[in-house]
């Protein structure tokens, strides 16, 4: 297909999903405020995106726009190659990473990227966060893994995210020397995973100041994860 044909096909899919895309733009403005609320970002260093169901498109934050200035009409829509489909502003610099995840993980409905302090400190050490807390068994099903070092600009980060999480039950990955990426069935779930990643990163760091934390038995991790996934909540 030519570039024009691709764009026309994208616009047709967006038109068919217009109500859902517009709803997600509003939701994402609020979810970026959650990043601030939980202390996961500084300045504009972080982003949330959401898949537009059935359209092979996603909504993401524009690059360099302050969170308190975000409005729904500033959010941009891209396809799974990272091409801009709708919006007057340039997409996030992490767009290609998000696009790769959506293209290769059809179960993912939301992606979040942060540089939250404690979790990014673990990423700087290229060290997984060990499963020494019941919260980690619940939410992550084990350690929070470390992904490979990759530079921003193409889909290399996305490839690292997908490859690393394919070997883990964790919805979070610490990309080496970079920061946190989380996934979820929707964007809110991915934001929750980002908040809990920072919480356990901080707690395990504090525990290490007192001595070496004690790992939870893998069988108990399995039990915690199963209960949290299939029983907990409404």
Secondary structure, 3 states (H helix, E strand, C coil): CCHHHHHHHHHHHHHHCHHHHHHHHHHHHHHHHHHHHCCCCCCCCEEEEEEECCCCEEEECECCCCHHHCCHHHCEEEECCCCEEECCCCECCCHHHHHHHHHHCCCCCEEEEECCHHHHHHHHHCCCECCCCHHHHHHHCCCEEEECCCCCCCCHHHHHHHHHHCCCCCCEEEECCCEEEEEECCHHHHHHHHHHHHHHHHHHHHHHHHCCCCCCCHHHHHHHHHHHHHCCCC
